[in-house]
Amino acid sequence: MELVYVDEADRILGQDLSGNVLAEVCFPTNGPDTVRITHTYVDPTLRGQGVAGELMEKACGKLAREGKKAVPVCSYAVAWFQKNPGRQDLLAQQ
């Protein structure tokens, strides 16, 4: 299934061609230059196809462009950053 990604202020959505949200990663502001990655969701019909990883890459690209750092909170985001050492530069110091 083809997804269209929509970049919003504090989340990135994956929608089907009819506009139904089938995936999302949410990253509300945590401070002037940091966000908290609080939620990732992928519809069961799309799981196991790399959609969550693609959402995380898109979120990381947005954060890098905006000069922001992330505090991963949701279990998927925590595990994703552990598996992607090339993105450690986007983690906020805690």
FIDO-458026 format. One line per field, with one value per residue: x, y, z of N, C-alpha, C, O in turn. Coordinates in steps of 0.001 Angstrom, whole numbers, padded with zeros to 6 digits. Atoms other than C-alpha are relative to their C-alpha. Example, Ala and Ser with C-alpha at 12.3 -4.5 7.8 and 13.67 -1.06 7.14 Angstrom:
2
n.x	c(000890  -000820)
n.y	c(-001190  -001190)
n.z	c(000000  -000060)
ca.x	c(012300  013670)
ca.y	c(-004500  -001060)
ca.z	c(007800  007140)
c.x	c(000900  -000770)
c.y	c(001200  001090)
c.z	c(000000  000730)
o.x	c(001936  -000261)
o.y	c(001181  002198)
o.z	c(000665  000899)
***
This chain:
94
n.x	c(000841  -000742  000313  -000375  -000442  000392  -000863  000667  -000905  -000513  000179  -000014  001060  000011  001398  000242  000381  001298  -000186  000102  -001286  -000354  -001240  -000412  -000976  000313  -001149  000308  -001097  -000406  -000781  -000237  -000706  000163  001329  000127  000675  000904  000948  -000056  001102  000144  001171  -000386  -000137  -001277  -001102  -001009  -000391  -000956  000667  -000380  -001363  000061  000502  -001083  -000975  000574  -000018  -001389  -000334  000654  -000683  -001321  000188  000431  -000997  000575  -000420  001128  000030  000929  000778  000718  -000913  -000529  -001021  -001174  -000656  -000471  -001248  -001034  -000367  -000465  -001009  -000279  000951  -000209  -000230  001285  000507  -000262  -000752  000918)
n.y	c(-001182  -001243  -000991  -001390  -000506  -001377  -000570  -001016  -000650  000894  001406  000347  000968  000795  000125  000656  -000958  -000577  -000915  000689  000097  001388  000029  -001317  -000181  -001271  -000546  -001332  -000813  000275  -001172  -000837  000714  001448  000607  001342  000913  000625  000971  000453  000918  000501  000854  001414  000470  -000459  000368  000887  -000477  -001090  -001309  -000722  -000468  -001113  -001152  -000487  -000686  -001282  -000852  -000393  -000992  -001260  -000524  -000465  -001252  -001046  -000150  000464  001286  000838  000852  001086  000459  001229  001148  000172  -001026  000352  001127  -000440  -000749  000959  000757  -000931  -000860  -001165  -001071  -000356  -001433  -000687  000227  -001071  000389  000084)
n.z	c(000000  000076  -001020  000205  -001293  -000268  -001030  -000808  -000954  -001031  000367  001413  000257  001211  000413  001281  001036  -000361  -001132  -001290  -000700  -000267  -000767  -000471  -001070  -000660  -000716  -000530  -000501  -001371  -000382  001177  001067  -000157  000090  -000573  000929  -000963  000547  001391  000291  001363  000140  000081  001386  000545  -000894  000559  001322  -000141  -000032  -001220  000209  000952  -000757  -000859  000854  000398  -001191  -000237  001014  -000384  -001179  000426  000747  -000921  -001056  -001267  -000548  -000410  -001178  000326  -001139  000340  000062  001352  000237  -000803  000674  001316  -000171  -000388  001198  001032  -000636  000825  -000343  -001395  -000089  -000166  -001342  -000969  -001198  -001154)
ca.x	c(000000  001266  001455  001549  003538  002246  004644  002889  004366  004699  004010  004387  001434  001295  -001989  -003463  -004579  -008033  -006544  -006976  -004194  -002506  000729  002157  005029  004339  007008  005606  007892  009829  011783  013101  015307  014026  011067  009826  009046  005985  004140  004578  001722  001408  -001861  -001754  -002128  001226  003291  006503  006997  009405  006818  007686  011376  010545  008514  011458  013832  011460  011140  014933  015325  012863  014589  018003  016736  015224  018281  016333  017201  014983  014121  012701  009922  007887  009381  009715  011658  013979  014735  015080  017737  019623  019634  020608  023862  024231  021344  022718  023658  019951  019521  019210  021645  019856)
ca.y	c(000000  003430  005969  009732  011329  014559  016672  018578  020747  017966  014758  013003  011077  008265  008393  006219  007833  008448  010461  007811  007958  004549  005486  008295  009406  012155  014453  017318  020126  019466  022720  025391  022960  019530  017271  014092  011229  009989  007757  005687  003839  001675  000082  -003716  -004156  -002389  -003840  -005615  -003533  -000937  001840  002722  002952  005190  007451  007663  008557  011285  012607  012609  014489  017122  017459  017783  020476  022388  021987  020095  017140  014254  012540  009145  008082  005453  001971  001844  005125  004013  000733  002440  004856  001943  000138  003255  004601  006996  009020  009329  012947  013791  012615  015299  015157  014012)
ca.z	c(000000  -000875  001937  001646  004445  005949  008001  010786  013535  016102  014209  010900  009521  007014  005107  002414  -000833  000698  003579  006281  008883  009004  010770  012841  015019  017561  018978  021080  022167  025361  025492  023152  021221  022249  021586  023239  020885  022735  020305  017186  015571  012485  011414  011798  008025  007509  010347  009473  006317  007721  008029  011642  010750  007811  010103  012503  009660  008515  012078  012467  009200  010368  013748  012100  009713  012628  014867  017531  019747  020806  024047  023045  025397  023566  023532  019740  019597  022417  020633  017243  018500  020084  016713  014734  016198  013274  014698  018248  017494  017602  021200  023863  026763  029894)
c.x	c(000883  -000457  000478  000358  -000310  000802  -000770  000983  000617  -000275  000132  -001002  000288  -001457  -000093  -000491  -001370  000100  -000144  001382  000239  001281  000317  001117  -000258  001200  -000303  001247  000244  000780  000294  000643  -000137  -001466  000047  -000717  -000860  -000822  000364  -001131  000049  -001194  000449  000196  001346  001204  000933  000500  000961  -000610  000415  001423  000052  -000528  001097  001058  -000520  -000010  001416  000456  -000580  000721  001376  -000111  -000333  000987  -000497  000565  -001221  000253  -000988  -000686  -000709  001003  000581  001128  001275  000787  000582  001320  001142  000513  000572  001017  000355  -000927  000150  000218  -001289  -000596  000390  000811  -000957  000762)
c.y	c(001241  000959  001372  000530  001477  000478  001109  000535  -000981  -001478  -000164  -001130  -000772  -000262  -000814  001052  000629  000948  -000643  -000125  -001458  -000131  001418  -000123  001398  000462  001421  000686  -000297  001178  000792  -000745  -001511  -000400  -001335  -000855  -000916  -001154  -000337  -000999  -000379  -000948  -001464  -000524  000366  -000427  -000992  000417  001191  001388  000794  000547  001175  001262  000595  000732  001370  000976  000495  001040  001360  000629  000563  001334  001163  000219  -000427  -001361  -000730  -000695  -001118  -000512  -001315  -001129  -000203  000992  -000308  -001102  000423  000756  -000924  -000769  000875  000968  001236  001177  000458  001505  000783  -000182  001163  -000569  -000016  -000046)
c.z	c(000000  001085  -000460  001381  000109  001201  000709  001035  000984  -000269  -001510  -000171  -001275  -000357  -001275  -000994  000236  001186  001358  000626  000374  000806  000467  001015  000558  000809  000478  000565  001475  000577  -001255  -001161  000104  -000166  000732  -001040  000872  -000555  -001437  -000171  -001469  -000006  -000147  -001422  -000613  000838  -000667  -001370  000062  000099  001233  -000123  -000958  000677  000872  -000817  -000414  001182  000281  -001017  000340  001190  -000373  -000742  000922  001144  001364  000384  000530  001326  -000339  001262  -000327  -000242  -001393  -000267  000780  -000701  -001345  000117  000419  -001219  -001107  000588  -000818  000292  001454  000191  000193  001394  000913  001169  001190  001293)
o.x	c(001874  -001656  001502  -000436  -000024  000746  -001069  002109  001819  -000272  000030  -000961  000877  -002177  000815  -000642  -001721  -000900  -000087  002330  -000542  001620  -000055  001263  -000345  001824  000161  002215  -000689  001010  -000207  000364  000639  -002388  001121  -001815  -000367  -001384  000620  -001421  000278  -001281  001447  000996  001729  002345  000514  001242  001251  000108  000670  001690  000827  -000032  001252  001563  000233  000274  001611  001171  000091  000984  001769  000675  000072  000768  -000094  001085  -002251  001379  -002199  -000029  -000697  002134  001743  002174  002374  002002  001670  002245  002288  001696  001071  000702  000878  -000707  -000648  -000057  -001250  -001657  001530  000634  -001750  000158)
o.y	c(001312  001162  001503  000429  002257  -000125  002144  000046  -000916  -002298  000791  -002130  -000242  -000923  -000814  002219  001622  001540  000052  -000549  -002058  -001227  002402  -001143  002373  -000329  002394  000037  -000440  001239  000445  -000441  -002247  000383  -001888  -000513  -001852  -001941  000547  -001800  000460  -001852  -001741  -001436  -000185  -000152  -001823  -000328  001812  002385  001993  001676  002111  002359  001814  001768  002345  002162  001665  001978  002381  001832  001624  002250  002299  001088  000140  -002100  -000122  -001062  -000900  -000815  -002242  -000890  -000589  000614  -000135  -000993  -000020  000518  -000695  -001103  000356  002135  002203  002280  001264  002039  001954  000368  001628  -001722  000907  -000117)
o.z	c(000727  001280  -001130  002316  -000799  002273  000114  001132  001244  000649  -002280  000545  -002217  000392  -002106  -000635  -000400  001592  002372  -000034  001112  001253  -000171  001689  -000189  001517  -000116  000961  002265  001785  -002325  -002320  -000505  000062  000970  -001479  001502  000207  -002253  000717  -002340  000824  -000812  -001634  -001646  000466  -001474  -002010  -000960  000014  001127  000291  -000764  000422  000941  -000386  -000430  001016  000611  -000663  000195  001195  000113  -000499  000677  001988  002379  -000452  000822  001663  -000294  002258  000483  -000665  -001517  -000796  000253  -000866  -001715  -000659  000032  -001285  -002106  000823  -000263  -000208  001933  001265  000570  001688  000902  001562  001378  002363)
***
